[in-house]
Amino acid sequence: MKKEELSYIYLLLFHAFVGVLLFALPFISKIYTLTIFVFGIFYIVKNKNRNNEALLISAYIVGAEVLLRMTGGMFLNEFAKYAILIFMFLGMIYSGFSNKAILYWLFLILLIPSIIIATVSLDFETDIRKAIAFNISGPVCLGISAIYCYQRPITFDRLKGVITAFSLPLVAIVVYLFLYTPSVKDVVTGTQSNFETSGGFGPNQVSTILGLGIFVFFVQLLLNSKNKTFQLINAGLAMVFAFRGIVTFSRGGVMTAVVMIFLLLAVLYFQAGIKTKPKIGLIIIFSFVAGMGVWGYSSVQTSGLINKRYANQDARGREKKSQLTGRETLIATELQMFIDNPIFGVGVGKNKEIREKETGIQSASHNEITRMLAEHGSLGLIDLMILFFTPLFLFINNRQNILALSFLAFWLLTINHAAMRLAAPAFVYALSLLKVYTVEAPTVHRK
């Protein structure tokens, strides 16, 4: 076994130990957070970002964010987004960025009017700084990450390194979840999202990151397993993440993972030669069989309640009135705000205040698309069009980034059910803009 292969196994085991350590001694979480941040800065500065170290450490932060949140390790609520912003800026200082990334500068500029409106329209009792930061930190993190990644040359091997960086802290999360709820049967009593199987944290966000974990280890299995040992390890981890994602009873993350895997296999199939297509067909069959196996096991462990959850039924098998667990109301109010304020919107963070006054519902948006429309108006619509169409056009011209459509799908589907609470959709979206080479990327001067 090669040295780098042994290193991967040792790193997986180390992060499994981190999961155990944080479960036993939660106060260490803040030390872990600080260590990641300090090491990240040192790592980028020491190497002068020659090999896109900023991407690796940012991917690691994304993978660790939920674990840090659930163990109380965050110094600030939006710490992960701020850390990524710092890493991206450092990366750009050392290795520049494309002067063709003007669309994403425009994206950031179009956010400004709504921020200005918010400073004068938010209620006096509202903490203006927190309200704006909560809603705008995600888009800003996305914009800066996109500027860093836009058409940045990177080898496919380095991109696989980014995938590995995602994977390591995710192992710590899944170990923590098993320690928190070793018996799923004992804590599942209904079909609502389950905090017990989600480590006591928000099931929606845990499901999101576990869904990313399913995809990450599927990619590791498919593209980064050089022998049967690694195939078994990565396949096993993909199935473990699928099981833990399913039993959160939050559907968004699992369904997103399925779409991401489907898109990756579709891209591989259509780009493959005649001799390779049958192999991809076998992979699709095996993936389907494995998925059915995990689903069957999950159904047994939840006494069939997971089947009712995905059929939108309660524990007694009765059809629920809401298909989106009440989020239709939030979406409807935000669309109405857009209709009433079509140019500049109501201002960042204002939609929550308006909704509470008009409906009595005290809830932040779960849908980033309708939030952008409500708070940024037509400028938000332009921003959404920039975000959706740009990666598609780039993919047409650079098919070597075979993960691009999957990354785009993760962003689009995640912001529809979990907004941009996590840094994950912002950073993963930016990866769809990379210019990937299957051989060593040519050296270019980036301004």
N, C-alpha and C positions, 0 to 999 in steps of 0.2 A: 504493500500500500504506500502510495506516495506521501511525501511530507505534507503537502497542502490538503490531501484527503484526510490524513490524521488530524490536522489542525481543525478541519470542519467538525469532526466528531468531538474533539476536545472542547471546542467552542459551544457545541450543542449541550454537552454535559455540564459545562460551566454555567450556562444560562439556565439549565434545569435546576442547578444548585442555587442560583440567584432567586428563582421562584420559591424554593423551599425557605431560603433565608429571609426573604421579604414577608413570607407568611408567618414565620416564627418570630421575627423581629421587625415589625413594620417601621419602626423609627429609622432604620437603616435606609429607607427609601429616599429620604432627603439627601443622604450622603451619596447614594447611587445617582440621583439627579445631578448633583453638583459635579460628580466625577465625570459623567457623560459630557456635560457642558464644557468643563475645563479641558478634558482630554480632546474634545472636538476642536476647540480653538487651537490647542497645541498641535494636533494632527495636521490641520490645514496649514498653519504657519510654518511648521517644520518642513513640510513637503512642498510648500509654496503652490499647493493645489495643482501640481503637475499632472496628476492622474485623477483629477476630479474627486479629491478626498472630500470636498464639500457635499457631494452627492451621497457618498457612503455614510458619513456621520449624520446627515439629515434623514436618510432612510432609517438609520438606527433609532433616531429620536422618534420617528413616526411609529416604528414597531413597539417602542417602549412606552408611548404616551399613556395608553389606557392603564397599563400596569402602575405607572407612577401616580395616576389619578386615583385609582382604587386603593392604593396603599398610603395616600396622603403625602406623596413625595413632591408635589408641585409647590414651588415658591410663589408662583403666580398662576391664575387659572389658565391663561393663554401662553404659559411658558414655552410649550413645544413650538408654537408658531413664531414666537419671538426668537427662540434659539435658531430655528431654521432661517429666519431673516438674517440673523448675524452671520451664520455659516455661509449663506448665499452671497452676502456682501463681501465677506472675506475672500470667497472664491473668485468673485469678480475683480477684486483688487489685484489678485495675483494672475488671473488668466483671462480677464476681460469678459466681454459679452458681444453678441452680434449686433452690429449697427442696423440690422434689418428687423430687429425686435420692436419696431416702432408701434406695431399694433398693441403690444402689451403696455407700452408707455401710455398710449391712448386709453387703454382699459383703466389704468390707474387714475389718469386725469379725470375721466368721466365719473369717478367715485367722489370727487371733491365737492361738487355742488350740494349733494345730499348731506355731506358731513357739515357743511356750513349751515344749511337749513336746520339741522339737528341742534346746533349750538344755541339757536334762538327759539326753537319750537318745543323742545323737551320741557316737561313740567319742572318746576323749581325743586320739588322734593326728589327728583331723579338724579342719581349720580351720573352726570353727563359723560364723564370720562369712561366709566365702566360700561355704560349703555352703548357708546360708540365703539369702544374696543371690542366688546362682545360680538358685535355684528360686522365690524369692518376688518378685524384682524385676519379672518379667513381669506377674504378677497385680496387683501394686500399681500399676504403670504403667497397666495397663488400668483399674483402679478409679478412679484420679485423673483419667485422660483421660475416662472415662465421666461422672464427676461434672461435669467442665467442659462436655462436649458435650450432656449430657442436656437435650433440648428447647430447646437454645440456638437462637434465631432467626438464620437466615442466608439470604442470597439465593442463588439457584441460581448466579448469576454468581460469587459469592465461593467457592462450593463448587468451581466449575470452576477458580478460582484455586488452590485447594488441590491439585487434580489436577495442575495445571501445576507446582506446587512439588515434587510427587513426581517429576515427569518429568525435571527438569533434571539432578540428580546421577546419575540412571539412565543418561543418555547417556554420562556419564564412565565408568561401569562397563562399558558395552558396548564402548566404544572401547578401554578397558584390556584387555578380554578378547580382542579381535581382535589387539592388539599382543602379548599374551602367547602366543597360539596362532594365528598367521595361517593355518596349514594344519591343519584338523581331521583330514584324512585321515592325516597323519603321526603322530598321537598316539592315535588310536582303534584299539585292538587287541582289545578284549573288550566284554562287555555290562555290566560293572560301572560304577558311578558313576565319572565321570572327573574327576580333579583337574586334569589339564592343560587341559582345555577350560573349567575353572571358575576359571582364574586362579591355580591352586595353592592354592585355598581349598576349604572344604567344599562339595561339589556340592549337598548338600541345601539349604543356606542360599542359595547362589548361584541355584539353580533357583527357590527361593521368591521372591527379589527380582526375578528376570527374569520370572517369571510375573506378578508385580504390574506389571512394565513392559509386558507384552503388553496387559494390561487398561487401564492408564493411557493408552497411546497409541491404543488402540481407542476409548476415551472421547474423547480429543482429536480423533480422526478423525470420530467420529459427532456430537459435540456442540460442538466448539470449533474447527472448521475453516470459516472464512468464505469461502474461495475454493479454486480447484483446486490452487494452489501448496501451501497448507497441507494439503489432503487428501492430496496425493502425499507430502509430508514425513512426516506422521503415519502414513499407511498403510505407507510404507517402513520407518519405525522400528518399528512394530508387528510387521512380518514379520521384521525383523532380530532383535528380542528373541525372537520365537518360535523362530527358527533356533538362536540361542545357548542358549536355554532347553532345547530338545530335545537338543542335543549334549552337555549336561552329563551325560546318561544318568541323571539323577535325575528321576523322573517326577512327583513331587508338585506342583511349581510350575506345570508346563505344564497338568496336568489341572485344577488349581485355576483357572487363567486361563480355560480352556474353560468351566468351570461358571459363573464370574463373568460372562463374556460372554453365555452362554446366558440367565442370569437377567435381565441388563439388557435384552436383546432381547425376552424374554418380557414383562417389565414394560412396555416401550415399546409392544409390540404390543397388549396387552390394554387399555392406557390410550389408545391412539390412536383417532382417528375413522376412519370408513369410508374416506375419501379417502387417509389416511396409511398405512393398513395395507399396501397393495400396495408402497409404498416400503420399508417395513420388511422385507417379504418379499424384495425385491430385495437389500437389505443382507445378509440371512441367506444368500442364495444366493452372493453375491460373497464373503462371509466364508468360507463353506465351500470355495469354489473356491480362494481365496487360501491357506487352511489346508492344503489338499491339495497345493498347489504348494510350500509351505514344507516340508511333510513329505517330498515327493518329492525335493526338493533335499537335505534332511538325510539321507535314505536313501542317495543317491548319494555324499555326502561321507563317510558312515560305512561304505560298502561293504555296506549292508544290515543292519549290526549293530544299528542303532536299531530296526528292525522286530522283531528277536529280543528286544531288551530289553523292549519293550512287550508282547511275547507271553510274557514271563517265561521266556525260554530263554537258555542260555549260547551262547558263540560257535559251538559245533558244532550248535546247534539242539536241544539236549536240554532237556527241561522241568526247571526248577529245583524243588527240593523246597519251598522257602519262597516264598510269594507276596509277603511283605513284608520280604524281605531279612533274615530272622531277628528281626524286631521282635515276632513273635508271642510269643516267649519272654518278652520284657520286659513285654508286655501281660499275659500269663498270671500272671507273678509279682506284678505290681501289683494285679491283681484278687484274687489270693489274700490279699495283705496287707489289702485292704479287707474281705474276708470275715472275716479274723482280728481286725481292729481296726475294727469298723463305726462306732463313735461319733466318735472324734477322730482316727483314723488313726495312722500310725506316727511322725509328726512330719516337718517339712520337711527334706528332704535325707536322711532315714533310709532311704528305700527302696533307694537305691544300695548302702548298706552291707549291708542285709539280703540283697539279691540276690547280692552278691558272696560272702557267707558261705554261702548256700544252694546257689548254682549255679556259683560261680566266675567269673561274668560281670562284668567291670568296665566297666559302661556306664551312663551317665545315661539317663533316660527320653527317648523320642522322642515320646511321646504325652501331651499335657497333660491329657487327660480321665482316663486311668487313673492318672496321677501325682496328680491332685487327689483322686481316690478313695482311693488308697493312703495319701497323706500327710495328708489332711484328713478322711477318713472321710465320714460322712453330712453333715457341715458342707460338705464339698467338693461333695457331690451337690446340696445346696441352692444353693450358689454357681453351679454349672453350669446349673441350671434358671433362675436369675435371668438369667444371661448369654444363654441361648438364647431364652427366651420374651419378654423385655422388648422387644428390637428388633422382634420380630414384631408385638406389640400396638401399638407406636408406628407402625409402617408402615401398619397398617390405618387409623389415624386421620390419617396424613400421607403420602399417596401421592405428594406432590411430591418427596420424597427418593427419586428413582427409582434411586439407586445403593445404597440401604440393604440390600437383599437380597444384592447382590453383595459389599458390605463384610462382612456377616455370614457369607457363605459363605467368604470369604477367611480370616477368623478360624477358623471351624470346621474347614475342611479343612487349613489350615496347622498347627494345633495337633495334628492327628492324625498328622502325619509329621515335624514339625520342632519339636514342643513350642513353647516361647516363647523360643527362643534369641535371636531377633531382637526388636526393638521393634515391627516391622511389624504382627503380628497384634493386639497390644494397642491401638495407635493407630488402625489401620484399623477395628477393631471399634467404637471410640468414635464414629467418623463416622456409623455407622448410627443413632445416637441424635439426630442434629441435626434441628431443625425447619426444613425448607427452604421458602422462598417463591420463586415464580417472578417476583415483583415485589419491590420494596424491603420488607425486613422491618420491621414496626412497632416503634417504640421502646418498650421495656418496662423496668421496674425489676426487676433480678435481685438477689435477696438472697444 
